């Protein structure tokens, strides 16, 4: 998906729901803070979206613009109507969103997650595709390891789950470094497990 395609989805979502503001979560929210990311980040054909103030209208988006719809068949990409509970996010995430609004959105507003919040959401979900996406974010320098590790304390998870998340992120960074990809020394030190 491209930034222009995301703008089209925001515009179409506005037409379907008669709403003005939308939240985009999931991988394609990267297109807010990074309008032209590397191909590894844009391979998904779907944007997870919901109306900010009336999230239950996401069902209308799903019906009109979702997978297998006429919209999908016509354009080759689609909207997945989701809810606010879809993404597990650190506290303060709403203060960091990136606004996508233009003539192409018909002046409707799409709020996209900041890259580090997207990373944390994907890391918490921890599916195979999420792991690959998160490792690419680290490898390409969009997310700094130390920042991600610090943010684990702001995730709505219990202490055990937060420790597990921190260990997972450190492990990903070590895999990247062991594969020969450059990471700053400070990042590698942060990746090392704490001494007992």
Rosetta constraint file for C-alpha pairs under 8 A:
AtomPair CA 1 CA 5 HARMONIC 6.09 0.50
AtomPair CA 1 CA 6 HARMONIC 6.99 0.50
AtomPair CA 1 CA 28 HARMONIC 7.29 0.50
AtomPair CA 1 CA 42 HARMONIC 5.13 0.50
AtomPair CA 1 CA 43 HARMONIC 6.43 0.50
AtomPair CA 1 CA 44 HARMONIC 6.18 0.50
AtomPair CA 1 CA 45 HARMONIC 5.55 0.50
AtomPair CA 1 CA 46 HARMONIC 7.40 0.50
AtomPair CA 1 CA 77 HARMONIC 7.14 0.50
AtomPair CA 2 CA 6 HARMONIC 6.33 0.50
AtomPair CA 2 CA 31 HARMONIC 7.28 0.50
AtomPair CA 2 CA 35 HARMONIC 7.81 0.50
AtomPair CA 2 CA 36 HARMONIC 7.44 0.50
AtomPair CA 2 CA 42 HARMONIC 6.79 0.50
AtomPair CA 3 CA 7 HARMONIC 6.23 0.50
AtomPair CA 3 CA 31 HARMONIC 5.51 0.50
AtomPair CA 3 CA 32 HARMONIC 7.61 0.50
AtomPair CA 3 CA 35 HARMONIC 5.65 0.50
AtomPair CA 3 CA 36 HARMONIC 7.11 0.50
AtomPair CA 4 CA 8 HARMONIC 6.28 0.50
AtomPair CA 4 CA 104 HARMONIC 7.51 0.50
AtomPair CA 5 CA 9 HARMONIC 6.35 0.50
AtomPair CA 5 CA 77 HARMONIC 7.78 0.50
AtomPair CA 6 CA 10 HARMONIC 6.30 0.50
AtomPair CA 6 CA 28 HARMONIC 7.84 0.50
AtomPair CA 6 CA 31 HARMONIC 7.62 0.50
AtomPair CA 6 CA 47 HARMONIC 7.14 0.50
AtomPair CA 7 CA 11 HARMONIC 6.21 0.50
AtomPair CA 7 CA 100 HARMONIC 7.47 0.50
AtomPair CA 7 CA 101 HARMONIC 7.75 0.50
AtomPair CA 7 CA 102 HARMONIC 7.90 0.50
AtomPair CA 7 CA 104 HARMONIC 5.88 0.50
AtomPair CA 7 CA 105 HARMONIC 5.05 0.50
AtomPair CA 7 CA 110 HARMONIC 7.96 0.50
AtomPair CA 8 CA 12 HARMONIC 6.05 0.50
AtomPair CA 8 CA 104 HARMONIC 6.51 0.50
AtomPair CA 8 CA 105 HARMONIC 6.11 0.50
AtomPair CA 9 CA 13 HARMONIC 5.89 0.50
AtomPair CA 9 CA 47 HARMONIC 7.77 0.50
AtomPair CA 9 CA 78 HARMONIC 7.31 0.50
AtomPair CA 9 CA 79 HARMONIC 6.53 0.50
AtomPair CA 9 CA 105 HARMONIC 7.94 0.50
AtomPair CA 10 CA 14 HARMONIC 6.24 0.50
AtomPair CA 10 CA 22 HARMONIC 7.24 0.50
AtomPair CA 10 CA 105 HARMONIC 5.75 0.50
AtomPair CA 10 CA 108 HARMONIC 6.77 0.50
AtomPair CA 10 CA 109 HARMONIC 7.25 0.50
AtomPair CA 10 CA 110 HARMONIC 6.19 0.50
AtomPair CA 11 CA 15 HARMONIC 6.38 0.50
AtomPair CA 11 CA 104 HARMONIC 7.05 0.50
AtomPair CA 11 CA 105 HARMONIC 4.33 0.50
AtomPair CA 11 CA 106 HARMONIC 5.72 0.50
AtomPair CA 11 CA 107 HARMONIC 7.89 0.50
AtomPair CA 11 CA 108 HARMONIC 6.23 0.50
AtomPair CA 12 CA 16 HARMONIC 6.20 0.50
AtomPair CA 12 CA 65 HARMONIC 7.82 0.50
AtomPair CA 13 CA 17 HARMONIC 6.09 0.50
AtomPair CA 13 CA 18 HARMONIC 7.89 0.50
AtomPair CA 13 CA 19 HARMONIC 7.78 0.50
AtomPair CA 13 CA 61 HARMONIC 5.92 0.50
AtomPair CA 13 CA 65 HARMONIC 7.73 0.50
AtomPair CA 14 CA 18 HARMONIC 5.12 0.50
AtomPair CA 14 CA 19 HARMONIC 5.14 0.50
AtomPair CA 14 CA 20 HARMONIC 6.12 0.50
AtomPair CA 14 CA 21 HARMONIC 7.97 0.50
AtomPair CA 14 CA 108 HARMONIC 6.54 0.50
AtomPair CA 15 CA 19 HARMONIC 7.65 0.50
AtomPair CA 16 CA 60 HARMONIC 6.77 0.50
AtomPair CA 16 CA 61 HARMONIC 6.46 0.50
AtomPair CA 16 CA 64 HARMONIC 7.25 0.50
AtomPair CA 17 CA 51 HARMONIC 7.94 0.50
AtomPair CA 17 CA 57 HARMONIC 6.55 0.50
AtomPair CA 17 CA 60 HARMONIC 6.71 0.50
AtomPair CA 17 CA 61 HARMONIC 7.16 0.50
AtomPair CA 19 CA 51 HARMONIC 6.58 0.50
AtomPair CA 19 CA 108 HARMONIC 7.93 0.50
AtomPair CA 20 CA 51 HARMONIC 7.82 0.50
AtomPair CA 20 CA 108 HARMONIC 5.00 0.50
AtomPair CA 20 CA 109 HARMONIC 6.17 0.50
AtomPair CA 21 CA 51 HARMONIC 6.04 0.50
AtomPair CA 21 CA 52 HARMONIC 5.59 0.50
AtomPair CA 21 CA 53 HARMONIC 7.43 0.50
AtomPair CA 21 CA 108 HARMONIC 6.12 0.50
AtomPair CA 21 CA 109 HARMONIC 4.74 0.50
AtomPair CA 21 CA 110 HARMONIC 5.97 0.50
AtomPair CA 21 CA 111 HARMONIC 7.55 0.50
AtomPair CA 22 CA 49 HARMONIC 6.66 0.50
AtomPair CA 22 CA 50 HARMONIC 5.60 0.50
AtomPair CA 22 CA 51 HARMONIC 4.34 0.50
AtomPair CA 22 CA 52 HARMONIC 4.78 0.50
AtomPair CA 22 CA 108 HARMONIC 7.96 0.50
AtomPair CA 22 CA 109 HARMONIC 6.10 0.50
AtomPair CA 22 CA 110 HARMONIC 4.73 0.50
AtomPair CA 22 CA 111 HARMONIC 6.10 0.50
AtomPair CA 23 CA 49 HARMONIC 5.59 0.50
AtomPair CA 23 CA 50 HARMONIC 5.47 0.50
AtomPair CA 23 CA 51 HARMONIC 6.24 0.50
AtomPair CA 23 CA 52 HARMONIC 5.54 0.50
AtomPair CA 23 CA 110 HARMONIC 5.71 0.50
AtomPair CA 23 CA 111 HARMONIC 4.87 0.50
AtomPair CA 23 CA 112 HARMONIC 6.35 0.50
AtomPair CA 24 CA 28 HARMONIC 7.58 0.50
AtomPair CA 24 CA 29 HARMONIC 5.47 0.50
AtomPair CA 24 CA 47 HARMONIC 6.95 0.50
AtomPair CA 24 CA 48 HARMONIC 5.68 0.50
AtomPair CA 24 CA 49 HARMONIC 4.53 0.50
AtomPair CA 24 CA 50 HARMONIC 6.82 0.50
AtomPair CA 24 CA 110 HARMONIC 6.48 0.50
AtomPair CA 24 CA 111 HARMONIC 5.88 0.50
AtomPair CA 24 CA 112 HARMONIC 5.06 0.50
AtomPair CA 24 CA 113 HARMONIC 7.02 0.50
AtomPair CA 25 CA 29 HARMONIC 5.40 0.50
AtomPair CA 25 CA 47 HARMONIC 7.56 0.50
AtomPair CA 25 CA 48 HARMONIC 5.46 0.50
AtomPair CA 25 CA 49 HARMONIC 6.32 0.50
AtomPair CA 25 CA 87 HARMONIC 6.84 0.50
AtomPair CA 25 CA 112 HARMONIC 6.52 0.50
AtomPair CA 25 CA 113 HARMONIC 6.32 0.50
AtomPair CA 25 CA 118 HARMONIC 7.41 0.50
AtomPair CA 26 CA 47 HARMONIC 7.00 0.50
AtomPair CA 26 CA 48 HARMONIC 5.73 0.50
AtomPair CA 26 CA 87 HARMONIC 7.42 0.50
AtomPair CA 26 CA 118 HARMONIC 6.91 0.50
AtomPair CA 26 CA 122 HARMONIC 7.66 0.50
AtomPair CA 27 CA 41 HARMONIC 7.19 0.50
AtomPair CA 27 CA 42 HARMONIC 7.87 0.50
AtomPair CA 27 CA 44 HARMONIC 7.57 0.50
AtomPair CA 27 CA 47 HARMONIC 7.61 0.50
AtomPair CA 27 CA 118 HARMONIC 7.15 0.50
AtomPair CA 27 CA 133 HARMONIC 7.93 0.50
AtomPair CA 28 CA 41 HARMONIC 7.60 0.50
AtomPair CA 28 CA 42 HARMONIC 6.77 0.50
AtomPair CA 28 CA 44 HARMONIC 7.29 0.50
AtomPair CA 28 CA 46 HARMONIC 7.46 0.50
AtomPair CA 28 CA 47 HARMONIC 5.65 0.50
AtomPair CA 28 CA 48 HARMONIC 7.57 0.50
AtomPair CA 29 CA 33 HARMONIC 7.89 0.50
AtomPair CA 29 CA 47 HARMONIC 7.54 0.50
AtomPair CA 29 CA 112 HARMONIC 4.69 0.50
AtomPair CA 29 CA 113 HARMONIC 5.67 0.50
AtomPair CA 29 CA 114 HARMONIC 7.97 0.50
AtomPair CA 29 CA 118 HARMONIC 7.48 0.50
AtomPair CA 30 CA 34 HARMONIC 5.71 0.50
AtomPair CA 30 CA 35 HARMONIC 7.47 0.50
AtomPair CA 30 CA 37 HARMONIC 7.81 0.50
AtomPair CA 30 CA 41 HARMONIC 7.67 0.50
AtomPair CA 30 CA 112 HARMONIC 6.93 0.50
AtomPair CA 30 CA 113 HARMONIC 6.98 0.50
AtomPair CA 30 CA 114 HARMONIC 7.36 0.50
AtomPair CA 30 CA 115 HARMONIC 6.18 0.50
AtomPair CA 30 CA 118 HARMONIC 7.48 0.50
AtomPair CA 31 CA 35 HARMONIC 4.58 0.50
AtomPair CA 31 CA 36 HARMONIC 6.89 0.50
AtomPair CA 31 CA 37 HARMONIC 7.27 0.50
AtomPair CA 31 CA 112 HARMONIC 7.47 0.50
AtomPair CA 32 CA 98 HARMONIC 5.56 0.50
AtomPair CA 32 CA 99 HARMONIC 6.72 0.50
AtomPair CA 32 CA 100 HARMONIC 6.04 0.50
AtomPair CA 32 CA 111 HARMONIC 7.44 0.50
AtomPair CA 32 CA 112 HARMONIC 5.17 0.50
AtomPair CA 32 CA 113 HARMONIC 7.36 0.50
AtomPair CA 32 CA 114 HARMONIC 7.85 0.50
AtomPair CA 33 CA 98 HARMONIC 5.85 0.50
AtomPair CA 33 CA 112 HARMONIC 7.29 0.50
AtomPair CA 33 CA 113 HARMONIC 7.76 0.50
AtomPair CA 33 CA 114 HARMONIC 6.32 0.50
AtomPair CA 33 CA 115 HARMONIC 6.88 0.50
AtomPair CA 37 CA 41 HARMONIC 6.37 0.50
AtomPair CA 37 CA 42 HARMONIC 7.25 0.50
AtomPair CA 38 CA 42 HARMONIC 7.21 0.50
AtomPair CA 39 CA 43 HARMONIC 6.50 0.50
AtomPair CA 40 CA 133 HARMONIC 7.74 0.50
AtomPair CA 40 CA 136 HARMONIC 7.52 0.50
AtomPair CA 41 CA 133 HARMONIC 6.97 0.50
AtomPair CA 41 CA 136 HARMONIC 7.99 0.50
AtomPair CA 45 CA 76 HARMONIC 7.12 0.50
AtomPair CA 45 CA 77 HARMONIC 4.63 0.50
AtomPair CA 45 CA 78 HARMONIC 6.34 0.50
AtomPair CA 46 CA 77 HARMONIC 5.77 0.50
AtomPair CA 46 CA 78 HARMONIC 4.90 0.50
AtomPair CA 46 CA 79 HARMONIC 5.39 0.50
AtomPair CA 46 CA 80 HARMONIC 6.34 0.50
AtomPair CA 47 CA 78 HARMONIC 6.57 0.50
AtomPair CA 47 CA 79 HARMONIC 4.90 0.50
AtomPair CA 47 CA 80 HARMONIC 5.86 0.50
AtomPair CA 48 CA 79 HARMONIC 6.04 0.50
AtomPair CA 48 CA 80 HARMONIC 4.73 0.50
AtomPair CA 48 CA 81 HARMONIC 6.02 0.50
AtomPair CA 48 CA 82 HARMONIC 6.02 0.50
AtomPair CA 49 CA 58 HARMONIC 7.19 0.50
AtomPair CA 49 CA 79 HARMONIC 6.66 0.50
AtomPair CA 49 CA 80 HARMONIC 6.16 0.50
AtomPair CA 49 CA 81 HARMONIC 5.32 0.50
AtomPair CA 49 CA 82 HARMONIC 5.80 0.50
AtomPair CA 49 CA 83 HARMONIC 7.73 0.50
AtomPair CA 50 CA 54 HARMONIC 7.94 0.50
AtomPair CA 50 CA 55 HARMONIC 5.34 0.50
AtomPair CA 50 CA 56 HARMONIC 7.84 0.50
AtomPair CA 50 CA 57 HARMONIC 7.22 0.50
AtomPair CA 50 CA 58 HARMONIC 4.97 0.50
AtomPair CA 50 CA 61 HARMONIC 7.85 0.50
AtomPair CA 50 CA 81 HARMONIC 5.73 0.50
AtomPair CA 50 CA 82 HARMONIC 5.68 0.50
AtomPair CA 50 CA 83 HARMONIC 6.05 0.50
AtomPair CA 50 CA 84 HARMONIC 7.56 0.50
AtomPair CA 51 CA 55 HARMONIC 4.87 0.50
AtomPair CA 51 CA 56 HARMONIC 7.75 0.50
AtomPair CA 51 CA 57 HARMONIC 6.54 0.50
AtomPair CA 51 CA 58 HARMONIC 6.42 0.50
AtomPair CA 55 CA 82 HARMONIC 7.87 0.50
AtomPair CA 55 CA 83 HARMONIC 5.91 0.50
AtomPair CA 55 CA 84 HARMONIC 7.14 0.50
AtomPair CA 56 CA 83 HARMONIC 7.23 0.50
AtomPair CA 57 CA 61 HARMONIC 6.96 0.50
AtomPair CA 58 CA 62 HARMONIC 6.20 0.50
AtomPair CA 58 CA 81 HARMONIC 4.39 0.50
AtomPair CA 58 CA 82 HARMONIC 5.90 0.50
AtomPair CA 58 CA 83 HARMONIC 7.01 0.50
AtomPair CA 59 CA 63 HARMONIC 6.14 0.50
AtomPair CA 59 CA 81 HARMONIC 5.81 0.50
AtomPair CA 59 CA 82 HARMONIC 7.76 0.50
AtomPair CA 60 CA 64 HARMONIC 6.18 0.50
AtomPair CA 60 CA 81 HARMONIC 7.62 0.50
AtomPair CA 61 CA 65 HARMONIC 5.46 0.50
AtomPair CA 61 CA 66 HARMONIC 6.70 0.50
AtomPair CA 61 CA 79 HARMONIC 6.84 0.50
AtomPair CA 61 CA 80 HARMONIC 7.19 0.50
AtomPair CA 61 CA 81 HARMONIC 5.44 0.50
AtomPair CA 62 CA 66 HARMONIC 4.33 0.50
AtomPair CA 62 CA 67 HARMONIC 7.64 0.50
AtomPair CA 62 CA 79 HARMONIC 6.46 0.50
AtomPair CA 62 CA 80 HARMONIC 5.44 0.50
AtomPair CA 62 CA 81 HARMONIC 4.59 0.50
AtomPair CA 63 CA 69 HARMONIC 7.27 0.50
AtomPair CA 64 CA 69 HARMONIC 6.30 0.50
AtomPair CA 64 CA 70 HARMONIC 7.66 0.50
AtomPair CA 64 CA 71 HARMONIC 7.17 0.50
AtomPair CA 65 CA 69 HARMONIC 5.80 0.50
AtomPair CA 65 CA 70 HARMONIC 7.39 0.50
AtomPair CA 65 CA 71 HARMONIC 5.37 0.50
AtomPair CA 65 CA 72 HARMONIC 6.50 0.50
AtomPair CA 65 CA 78 HARMONIC 5.67 0.50
AtomPair CA 65 CA 79 HARMONIC 5.37 0.50
AtomPair CA 65 CA 80 HARMONIC 7.51 0.50
AtomPair CA 66 CA 71 HARMONIC 7.52 0.50
AtomPair CA 66 CA 72 HARMONIC 6.66 0.50
AtomPair CA 66 CA 78 HARMONIC 5.29 0.50
AtomPair CA 66 CA 79 HARMONIC 4.97 0.50
AtomPair CA 66 CA 80 HARMONIC 5.39 0.50
AtomPair CA 66 CA 81 HARMONIC 7.26 0.50
AtomPair CA 67 CA 72 HARMONIC 5.99 0.50
AtomPair CA 67 CA 78 HARMONIC 5.88 0.50
AtomPair CA 67 CA 79 HARMONIC 7.21 0.50
AtomPair CA 67 CA 80 HARMONIC 7.22 0.50
AtomPair CA 68 CA 72 HARMONIC 5.78 0.50
AtomPair CA 68 CA 73 HARMONIC 6.49 0.50
AtomPair CA 69 CA 73 HARMONIC 6.28 0.50
AtomPair CA 70 CA 74 HARMONIC 5.97 0.50
AtomPair CA 71 CA 75 HARMONIC 6.07 0.50
AtomPair CA 71 CA 76 HARMONIC 7.84 0.50
AtomPair CA 71 CA 77 HARMONIC 7.77 0.50
AtomPair CA 71 CA 78 HARMONIC 6.84 0.50
AtomPair CA 72 CA 76 HARMONIC 5.10 0.50
AtomPair CA 72 CA 77 HARMONIC 5.19 0.50
AtomPair CA 72 CA 78 HARMONIC 5.00 0.50
AtomPair CA 73 CA 77 HARMONIC 7.83 0.50
AtomPair CA 82 CA 86 HARMONIC 6.46 0.50
AtomPair CA 87 CA 121 HARMONIC 5.70 0.50
AtomPair CA 88 CA 120 HARMONIC 7.80 0.50
AtomPair CA 88 CA 121 HARMONIC 5.15 0.50
AtomPair CA 88 CA 124 HARMONIC 6.81 0.50
AtomPair CA 88 CA 125 HARMONIC 7.78 0.50
AtomPair CA 88 CA 155 HARMONIC 7.46 0.50
AtomPair CA 88 CA 156 HARMONIC 7.28 0.50
AtomPair CA 89 CA 93 HARMONIC 6.62 0.50
AtomPair CA 89 CA 117 HARMONIC 6.32 0.50
AtomPair CA 89 CA 118 HARMONIC 7.87 0.50
AtomPair CA 89 CA 120 HARMONIC 6.59 0.50
AtomPair CA 89 CA 121 HARMONIC 5.38 0.50
AtomPair CA 89 CA 155 HARMONIC 6.11 0.50
AtomPair CA 89 CA 156 HARMONIC 7.25 0.50
AtomPair CA 90 CA 117 HARMONIC 6.73 0.50
AtomPair CA 90 CA 120 HARMONIC 7.27 0.50
AtomPair CA 90 CA 121 HARMONIC 7.97 0.50
AtomPair CA 90 CA 151 HARMONIC 6.71 0.50
AtomPair CA 90 CA 152 HARMONIC 7.38 0.50
AtomPair CA 90 CA 154 HARMONIC 4.86 0.50
AtomPair CA 90 CA 155 HARMONIC 4.22 0.50
AtomPair CA 90 CA 156 HARMONIC 6.59 0.50
AtomPair CA 91 CA 154 HARMONIC 5.38 0.50
AtomPair CA 91 CA 155 HARMONIC 6.45 0.50
AtomPair CA 91 CA 156 HARMONIC 7.57 0.50
AtomPair CA 92 CA 96 HARMONIC 7.15 0.50
AtomPair CA 93 CA 97 HARMONIC 6.74 0.50
AtomPair CA 93 CA 113 HARMONIC 7.38 0.50
AtomPair CA 93 CA 114 HARMONIC 7.54 0.50
AtomPair CA 93 CA 117 HARMONIC 6.37 0.50
AtomPair CA 94 CA 113 HARMONIC 7.84 0.50
AtomPair CA 96 CA 113 HARMONIC 7.10 0.50
AtomPair CA 96 CA 114 HARMONIC 5.75 0.50
AtomPair CA 97 CA 111 HARMONIC 5.82 0.50
AtomPair CA 97 CA 112 HARMONIC 5.41 0.50
AtomPair CA 97 CA 113 HARMONIC 4.81 0.50
AtomPair CA 97 CA 114 HARMONIC 5.25 0.50
AtomPair CA 98 CA 111 HARMONIC 5.49 0.50
AtomPair CA 98 CA 112 HARMONIC 5.06 0.50
AtomPair CA 98 CA 113 HARMONIC 6.36 0.50
AtomPair CA 98 CA 114 HARMONIC 6.39 0.50
AtomPair CA 99 CA 109 HARMONIC 6.59 0.50
AtomPair CA 99 CA 110 HARMONIC 5.92 0.50
AtomPair CA 99 CA 111 HARMONIC 4.77 0.50
AtomPair CA 99 CA 112 HARMONIC 6.45 0.50
AtomPair CA 100 CA 109 HARMONIC 5.77 0.50
AtomPair CA 100 CA 110 HARMONIC 4.99 0.50
AtomPair CA 100 CA 111 HARMONIC 6.15 0.50
AtomPair CA 100 CA 112 HARMONIC 7.32 0.50
AtomPair CA 101 CA 105 HARMONIC 5.87 0.50
AtomPair CA 101 CA 106 HARMONIC 7.87 0.50
AtomPair CA 101 CA 107 HARMONIC 5.52 0.50
AtomPair CA 101 CA 108 HARMONIC 6.05 0.50
AtomPair CA 101 CA 109 HARMONIC 4.90 0.50
AtomPair CA 101 CA 110 HARMONIC 6.51 0.50
AtomPair CA 102 CA 106 HARMONIC 6.50 0.50
AtomPair CA 102 CA 107 HARMONIC 5.30 0.50
AtomPair CA 102 CA 108 HARMONIC 7.58 0.50
AtomPair CA 103 CA 107 HARMONIC 5.61 0.50
AtomPair CA 105 CA 109 HARMONIC 7.12 0.50
AtomPair CA 113 CA 117 HARMONIC 6.08 0.50
AtomPair CA 113 CA 118 HARMONIC 5.76 0.50
AtomPair CA 114 CA 118 HARMONIC 6.21 0.50
AtomPair CA 115 CA 119 HARMONIC 6.11 0.50
AtomPair CA 115 CA 142 HARMONIC 6.86 0.50
AtomPair CA 115 CA 143 HARMONIC 6.82 0.50
AtomPair CA 116 CA 120 HARMONIC 6.23 0.50
AtomPair CA 116 CA 142 HARMONIC 7.80 0.50
AtomPair CA 116 CA 143 HARMONIC 5.73 0.50
AtomPair CA 116 CA 147 HARMONIC 7.85 0.50
AtomPair CA 116 CA 148 HARMONIC 6.67 0.50
AtomPair CA 117 CA 121 HARMONIC 6.15 0.50
AtomPair CA 118 CA 122 HARMONIC 6.18 0.50
AtomPair CA 119 CA 123 HARMONIC 5.95 0.50
AtomPair CA 119 CA 134 HARMONIC 5.72 0.50
AtomPair CA 119 CA 137 HARMONIC 7.40 0.50
AtomPair CA 119 CA 143 HARMONIC 7.51 0.50
AtomPair CA 119 CA 148 HARMONIC 7.84 0.50
AtomPair CA 120 CA 124 HARMONIC 6.06 0.50
AtomPair CA 120 CA 148 HARMONIC 6.99 0.50
AtomPair CA 120 CA 151 HARMONIC 7.81 0.50
AtomPair CA 120 CA 152 HARMONIC 7.63 0.50
AtomPair CA 121 CA 125 HARMONIC 6.38 0.50
AtomPair CA 122 CA 126 HARMONIC 6.15 0.50
AtomPair CA 122 CA 127 HARMONIC 7.90 0.50
AtomPair CA 122 CA 130 HARMONIC 5.18 0.50
AtomPair CA 122 CA 131 HARMONIC 7.37 0.50
AtomPair CA 122 CA 133 HARMONIC 7.80 0.50
AtomPair CA 122 CA 134 HARMONIC 6.79 0.50
AtomPair CA 123 CA 130 HARMONIC 6.50 0.50
AtomPair CA 123 CA 131 HARMONIC 6.66 0.50
AtomPair CA 123 CA 134 HARMONIC 6.67 0.50
AtomPair CA 123 CA 165 HARMONIC 7.15 0.50
AtomPair CA 123 CA 168 HARMONIC 7.95 0.50
AtomPair CA 123 CA 169 HARMONIC 7.38 0.50
AtomPair CA 124 CA 165 HARMONIC 6.69 0.50
AtomPair CA 125 CA 130 HARMONIC 6.97 0.50
AtomPair CA 126 CA 130 HARMONIC 5.56 0.50
AtomPair CA 126 CA 131 HARMONIC 5.88 0.50
AtomPair CA 127 CA 131 HARMONIC 6.26 0.50
AtomPair CA 128 CA 132 HARMONIC 6.48 0.50
AtomPair CA 129 CA 133 HARMONIC 6.20 0.50
AtomPair CA 130 CA 134 HARMONIC 6.04 0.50
AtomPair CA 131 CA 135 HARMONIC 6.06 0.50
AtomPair CA 131 CA 172 HARMONIC 7.94 0.50
AtomPair CA 132 CA 136 HARMONIC 6.20 0.50
AtomPair CA 133 CA 137 HARMONIC 6.33 0.50
AtomPair CA 134 CA 138 HARMONIC 6.38 0.50
AtomPair CA 135 CA 139 HARMONIC 6.01 0.50
AtomPair CA 135 CA 172 HARMONIC 6.16 0.50
AtomPair CA 135 CA 173 HARMONIC 7.25 0.50
AtomPair CA 135 CA 176 HARMONIC 7.24 0.50
AtomPair CA 136 CA 140 HARMONIC 5.94 0.50
AtomPair CA 137 CA 141 HARMONIC 6.18 0.50
AtomPair CA 137 CA 142 HARMONIC 5.20 0.50
AtomPair CA 137 CA 143 HARMONIC 5.74 0.50
AtomPair CA 138 CA 142 HARMONIC 6.14 0.50
AtomPair CA 138 CA 143 HARMONIC 5.20 0.50
AtomPair CA 138 CA 144 HARMONIC 6.57 0.50
AtomPair CA 138 CA 145 HARMONIC 6.97 0.50
AtomPair CA 138 CA 173 HARMONIC 7.22 0.50
AtomPair CA 139 CA 176 HARMONIC 6.73 0.50
AtomPair CA 139 CA 181 HARMONIC 6.99 0.50
AtomPair CA 139 CA 182 HARMONIC 7.82 0.50
AtomPair CA 139 CA 183 HARMONIC 7.56 0.50
AtomPair CA 143 CA 147 HARMONIC 7.46 0.50
AtomPair CA 143 CA 148 HARMONIC 7.14 0.50
AtomPair CA 144 CA 148 HARMONIC 6.44 0.50
AtomPair CA 144 CA 187 HARMONIC 7.33 0.50
AtomPair CA 145 CA 149 HARMONIC 6.18 0.50
AtomPair CA 145 CA 169 HARMONIC 7.84 0.50
AtomPair CA 145 CA 170 HARMONIC 7.94 0.50
AtomPair CA 145 CA 173 HARMONIC 7.47 0.50
AtomPair CA 145 CA 187 HARMONIC 5.77 0.50
AtomPair CA 145 CA 190 HARMONIC 7.02 0.50
AtomPair CA 145 CA 191 HARMONIC 7.44 0.50
AtomPair CA 146 CA 150 HARMONIC 6.15 0.50
AtomPair CA 146 CA 187 HARMONIC 6.40 0.50
AtomPair CA 146 CA 190 HARMONIC 6.08 0.50
AtomPair CA 147 CA 151 HARMONIC 6.22 0.50
AtomPair CA 148 CA 152 HARMONIC 6.60 0.50
AtomPair CA 148 CA 169 HARMONIC 7.91 0.50
AtomPair CA 149 CA 153 HARMONIC 7.95 0.50
AtomPair CA 149 CA 166 HARMONIC 5.90 0.50
AtomPair CA 149 CA 169 HARMONIC 7.35 0.50
AtomPair CA 150 CA 154 HARMONIC 7.97 0.50
AtomPair CA 151 CA 155 HARMONIC 6.82 0.50
AtomPair CA 152 CA 162 HARMONIC 5.89 0.50
AtomPair CA 152 CA 165 HARMONIC 7.07 0.50
AtomPair CA 152 CA 166 HARMONIC 6.56 0.50
AtomPair CA 153 CA 162 HARMONIC 6.70 0.50
AtomPair CA 155 CA 162 HARMONIC 7.29 0.50
AtomPair CA 157 CA 161 HARMONIC 5.74 0.50
AtomPair CA 157 CA 162 HARMONIC 5.92 0.50
AtomPair CA 158 CA 162 HARMONIC 6.15 0.50
AtomPair CA 159 CA 163 HARMONIC 6.19 0.50
AtomPair CA 160 CA 164 HARMONIC 6.22 0.50
AtomPair CA 161 CA 165 HARMONIC 6.07 0.50
AtomPair CA 162 CA 166 HARMONIC 6.18 0.50
AtomPair CA 163 CA 167 HARMONIC 6.19 0.50
AtomPair CA 164 CA 168 HARMONIC 6.18 0.50
AtomPair CA 165 CA 169 HARMONIC 6.27 0.50
AtomPair CA 166 CA 170 HARMONIC 6.23 0.50
AtomPair CA 167 CA 171 HARMONIC 6.10 0.50
AtomPair CA 167 CA 193 HARMONIC 7.53 0.50
AtomPair CA 168 CA 172 HARMONIC 6.32 0.50
AtomPair CA 169 CA 173 HARMONIC 6.36 0.50
AtomPair CA 169 CA 191 HARMONIC 7.84 0.50
AtomPair CA 170 CA 174 HARMONIC 6.25 0.50
AtomPair CA 170 CA 190 HARMONIC 7.52 0.50
AtomPair CA 170 CA 191 HARMONIC 4.47 0.50
AtomPair CA 170 CA 192 HARMONIC 6.83 0.50
AtomPair CA 170 CA 193 HARMONIC 7.33 0.50
AtomPair CA 171 CA 175 HARMONIC 6.27 0.50
AtomPair CA 171 CA 191 HARMONIC 7.15 0.50
AtomPair CA 172 CA 176 HARMONIC 6.32 0.50
AtomPair CA 173 CA 177 HARMONIC 6.20 0.50
AtomPair CA 173 CA 188 HARMONIC 7.38 0.50
AtomPair CA 173 CA 191 HARMONIC 6.06 0.50
AtomPair CA 174 CA 178 HARMONIC 5.88 0.50
AtomPair CA 174 CA 188 HARMONIC 7.34 0.50
AtomPair CA 174 CA 191 HARMONIC 6.34 0.50
AtomPair CA 174 CA 192 HARMONIC 7.83 0.50
AtomPair CA 175 CA 179 HARMONIC 6.11 0.50
AtomPair CA 176 CA 180 HARMONIC 6.83 0.50
AtomPair CA 176 CA 181 HARMONIC 5.79 0.50
AtomPair CA 177 CA 181 HARMONIC 5.22 0.50
AtomPair CA 177 CA 182 HARMONIC 6.51 0.50
AtomPair CA 177 CA 183 HARMONIC 6.56 0.50
AtomPair CA 177 CA 188 HARMONIC 7.55 0.50
AtomPair CA 183 CA 187 HARMONIC 6.22 0.50
AtomPair CA 183 CA 188 HARMONIC 6.65 0.50
AtomPair CA 184 CA 188 HARMONIC 6.54 0.50
AtomPair CA 185 CA 189 HARMONIC 6.26 0.50
AtomPair CA 186 CA 190 HARMONIC 6.24 0.50
AtomPair CA 187 CA 191 HARMONIC 6.29 0.50
AtomPair CA 188 CA 192 HARMONIC 6.53 0.50
